[in-house]
Amino acid sequence: MIISVLAAAVSIMAASDATTPPGSVKAADDQDKVVCRMEADTSGNTRFKKRICLTKGQWDEQERQSENVVNQAQRNAGLVTSQGGGMSGH
């Protein structure tokens, strides 16, 4: 379930940032450097991969948003307390 949510979040972010062609961004700053990665197809089939190119800043933001999705799912499931220490045992 969590993997499906993460895959959907990754797909949405990749699609929304696909308007900038890879290589058209000049690497004036480290955050503007284009980084391409091979990602598993979002259909769940790990045999097929596709190349996704985003700036380092976009990859960083995607990672932050994915962590937020996982943290929210864990909080909703009661796996993490508000202080991030796991189940309290009460």
N, C-alpha and C positions, 0 to 999 in steps of 0.2 A: 504494500500500500504506500509506504513512504517512498519507495523507489519510483513508483508511478507518479507521485506528486513531484518529485525532483526532476524526473524526465520531462514532465509537462512544463515545469518552470524553466528548464534549460531550453526547450523548444521555443517557448514564447520569447525568451530573451534573445535567442539566436535569430529568430524571425524578425523581431523588431529592430535589430541592429544590422540587418542584412543590406541596408540601403547604401552603405559605404563600401565601395569595391575594395577587396584586399589589395594592398600595395599602393593605394592612392594616398595613404596617410604618411606624411613625412615623419621620421623619428626625431623630432626636435627635442622631445622629452621622453623619458623611459615609459611613461604612462601612454604615450601615443604610438609606441612601437607595436607593429602588427605581429601577432603571434598566431600561428595556425596549429591546430591540434586535430588528431583523428579521434572522432567520438563514435561510440556505438550508435547504431540506428535507434531512434526512439521507439520503434515498434517492439523492442525487446530482443530482437535477433542480434546477437553479438557477432555473428559471422560477417555482417555487412557494416562497414564503417563509412563515415563521411567526413570530409575535411571541413572544419569550421575555423574561419579566420576572424579574430576580433583584436582590438587593441588590448594592451596589458591592463589598462584602466577598466575596460569592459569586462575582461576575464575576472579581475578583482571584484568588481561589482556583482557579477554573476555568482561568484563564490560566496560573497556576503549574503546575497539573497537566498541562496541554497541553504546556507547555515541557518538563516532565520526560519525557513520553512521547516527544517528538521527540528529546530528548537521548539517551534510552535506545536508541531505534531507530538513531540515528547511531552510538552507541558499538558496538552489536551489529553494525552494518554495517562498522565499522572506519573511519568517516569522521572521527571526532573522537578525539583522544588524551585521556587522563585529565586533562590540563591545559587542554583545550579549544582547542588550537591547530591542529587539522586533521591531515591525514596527515603522518607524520614523514618519509617518503621513504626509510626503511630497508628 
